[in-house]
Amino acid sequence: MIMSFRGSVVALTLAAFVTAVVPAPARAALIDTNTAVAATQRAANLARVDSVLARAEVAQRLTDLGVSPQSAHERAAALTDAELANFATQLENAPAGGDILAVIGIVFVVLMILEFTGVIDIFKKV
Amino acid sequence: MLALLVGACGHLPREDSGPGATSAPWPADVPPRIELTRTPFFPQDDHQCGPAALATALGASGISVQPAELVGEVYVPARKGSLQAEMLATTRRRGRIAYRIEPTFDALARAVAGGEPVVVLLNLGVRSWPIWHYAVVIGYEREGEKILLRSGRTERARLSWRRFRGAWSRAGNWGFIALTPGTVPAGATAAAYAAAVADFERDDRPGALRAYAAGSARWPDEPLLRLGTANVLSAQGDRAGAEQALRDLLARRPADAAARNNLAELLSQRGCRDAALAQIAIAKSHARATPLAPLIEATAREIDARPADPAASCP
């Protein structure tokens, strides 16, 4: 399950790369429409991720694993636009019959959060 | 992996006898049967389903072009295929907005029902051994659950929904419309539409203006469309028009930091230092901890360094 999940992450990352907006350098000028579009999409994606992190069942499971929801949020906020878009999409498409927070769903969603936010790498090193 | 390069084109049967046992998620408000019969047909040569599909979609939108003319722009001989990004870029170069539909059957059905053929990427193989193929969805039959396509040498492929769904989903449900500037596709979202028009700004400014206006008529509260209008007007040298578009936007969305930033910059450029400083201060307060913050900081520094023009007529 995780392997195919990773495979689809790779696929989506490649797909998103095609349309990824290159971060604009910090120069003074009119903010162009592409930059504003990217910023708006990013904010929407972060809000989608945060709405999952904010749910009590997810927050509890993350805390049990020693990951504070706040640090998960900070790691999500540090992802690139494309990574964050994939993360939000994956969370929304997570299995378990419509409600991702059915029992299996919570485990899956938490694994996904750990994977995307890089926490799982820490586990591997232990 | 979802290929950036699409390899050898596949082949769709004229008819398949797939069962209609799985029920497609039809939108509630689309007609039971649609066929965009006036969509042109270009039998493809060899591996060139990309140029053929693109010529089909452009032709349907009133741009007459032969696949052979598009080969140099979208076809990569070494890979016997066409880049998805090049398909979109070539659409724009030919004067049409490349609108990426939401990756759902609902969006696809609504777009087609609204009269827009949709170029789709299909994987006719399996995930680990893909056979990529571009085709154009021109209709459907709700009863019997069939999808109608222009595909390869087949003028009218009639595919079971089940088979189509599998092939389309193995290609990430990727699809786009070659949109005439000024029309808004049925089932479109404001965000995806704004993104598509933003990419079109450099190709055709008057076309982008028409598209932003049509979008603003459909979604009056979408700030990105009004921001885009202001940016195109500004690029055309119409600073007064740009300023007005931004004020219209801010009247609806006072917290829009990008619009505040741009209004401040325009005011500063015409010598209204105090008004510009006031606007950029508001922009800064709304942009905290957003990706726009460093851009707005930079604008603020530039405005601060620019002298006021005593002769300017300022708000």
Interface residues (C-beta under 8 A of the other chain):
Chain A: G7 V10 A11 L12 L14 A15 F17 V18 T19 P23 A24 A26 R27 A28 A29 L30 I31 D32 T33 N34 T35 A36 V37 A38 A39 T40 Q41 R42 A43 A44
Chain B: M1 L2 L4 L83 Q84 A85 R100 R127 G172 W174 A191 A194 A195 V197 A198 D199 E201 L224 L227 G228 N231 S234 A258 N261 N262 E265 L266 T290 P291 L292 P294 L295 I296 E297 A298 T299 A300 R301 E302 I303
